[in-house]
Amino acid sequence: MDIIRVLFLADTHLGYDLPFRPRIERRRRGPEFFANFQRALQPALDGRVDCVVHGGDLLFRSKVPARLVSMAFEPLKQVADSGTPVYLVPGNHERSAIPHRHLGEHPLIHTFYKAADLPAAER
C-alpha cells in the first residue's frame, strides 16, 4: 500500500487584524497570519506532500473584499501550480461558501460546498 502524504490546515482566519484602511495606527497581527500560512504551505511547495486539505475558516469572516480573497488564494495557487492538488472545505467563517470563489478557480483547487460534492462512499 502506498502512503499518501496530506498537509492538513484549518482555522487560518486570513484577513484578521488586517484592515485595508486602518482608522488607527498600531501594530497589526494580520501580516503574521499570512506569513504563517505561507510557512505552513512550504512542504507542499517543496513537493513533500501529495495534497493539501484546508479544513475550514480560511478567511476570518464571510463577507470580505475580493482583494483579501485574492491574497488568500495566491499561496494556494502557488501550491496548485507546483502540481499539488488543494482541497478546501469552507467553514463557518465562510458560511459554508468561499466568497468571490471565481478568484480561486484553478484546475487543481477543489472547493467543497455541500455533501453532494463528495462521492457517495464518503458522505
Order of alpha helices (4+ residues) and beta strands (2+ residues): beta-alpha-beta-alpha-beta-beta
